Amino acid sequence: MAVLFPVRKPCPTCGKPMKTVPDEAREGRLRYVCTSCDDDPLHDPAALKWADSPLRPPAK
């Protein structure tokens, strides 16, 4: 049987090899996830986009 991913991508944050998991948003596609940074929500690309967005809490 052929190996699908012979070389795994390194994590951009910590540099460790990432693993592939099924993507819930896109059916039938895979995405790379870092097992060491996965526990920290600020390493999630979606969370980083949200934190860098212009949305701020309402002023009192």
C-alpha positions as CSV (number, residue, x, y, z in Angstrom):
1,M,0.0,0.0,0.0
2,A,1.3,3.4,-0.9
3,V,2.0,6.0,1.8
4,L,-0.2,9.0,1.4
5,F,1.9,11.5,3.2
6,P,5.6,10.4,3.3
7,V,6.8,13.8,4.6
8,R,4.7,15.6,7.1
9,K,4.5,19.4,7.2
10,P,6.2,21.1,10.1
11,C,4.1,23.2,12.4
12,P,4.7,27.0,11.7
13,T,4.6,27.7,15.4
14,C,6.7,25.0,17.1
15,G,8.3,23.2,14.1
16,K,7.1,19.7,15.1
17,P,5.5,17.4,12.4
18,M,1.8,17.8,12.1
19,K,-0.8,15.0,11.5
20,T,-3.7,15.0,9.1
21,V,-7.3,14.8,10.3
22,P,-10.6,15.0,8.4
23,D,-11.9,18.5,7.9
24,E,-15.4,19.0,9.3
25,A,-16.0,22.1,7.1
26,R,-15.0,20.5,3.8
27,E,-16.3,17.0,3.3
28,G,-13.8,14.5,2.1
29,R,-10.8,16.8,2.6
30,L,-7.9,16.6,5.1
31,R,-6.3,19.3,7.1
32,Y,-3.0,19.4,9.1
33,V,-3.1,19.7,12.9
34,C,-0.3,20.1,15.3
35,T,-0.6,17.7,18.3
36,S,1.4,20.0,20.6
37,C,-0.2,23.3,19.7
38,D,-3.8,21.9,19.3
39,D,-4.5,22.4,23.0
40,D,-3.8,26.1,22.9
41,P,-6.7,27.9,21.3
42,L,-4.6,30.9,20.2
43,H,-2.6,28.7,17.8
44,D,-5.8,27.9,15.8
45,P,-5.8,29.9,12.5
46,A,-9.5,30.7,12.9
47,A,-8.9,32.2,16.4
48,L,-6.0,34.3,15.2
49,K,-8.1,35.7,12.4
50,W,-10.9,36.5,14.9
51,A,-8.4,38.1,17.3
52,D,-6.9,40.3,14.5
53,S,-10.3,41.4,13.2
54,P,-11.5,45.0,13.7
55,L,-14.4,43.8,15.9
56,R,-14.1,45.0,19.4
57,P,-16.4,44.8,22.5
58,P,-19.0,47.6,22.7
59,A,-18.0,50.8,24.6
60,K,-19.8,51.4,27.9
